Amino acid sequence: MREPVCEGTSDYYPDTNCSIFYHCINGYPELGYCPNELYFNIELNICDCPMNVPECIRGTRAPLLSTTTTDLTTPLDTTMTITTTTTTTEETTTTAPTTYTV
């Protein structure tokens, strides 16, 4: 038996070809085609006139990025340590690490 591959709550997923979409049924994607030069409208989950699907350019849409949530309450590490070394012919001088916060 195949494992379900559809994720999330949406029943429909677009393809990079604007006339193709996937309809998830019981966790499995079924390929669908829009008729008569229509494009799949992500917001309405229907085949629609190309002028109503602005993300499609000449029948192609950019791949959707996977959705990843980020915890915005945890501060990001914004420190940077830079160590520089200056070498002369008589001695080596090393500057101590310097930490900058941005």
Sequence and secondary structure as in RCSB ss.txt:
>XXXX:A:sequence
MREPVCEGTSDYYPDTNCSIFYHCINGYPELGYCPNELYFNIELNICDCPMNVPECIRGTRAPLLSTTTTDLTTP
LDTTMTITTTTTTTEETTTTAPTTYTV
>XXXX:A:secstr
       SS SEEE SBTTEEEEEETTEEEEEE STT EEETTTTEEE GGG TT BTTB           TTS 
   EEEE  EEE SS EEE   EEEE 
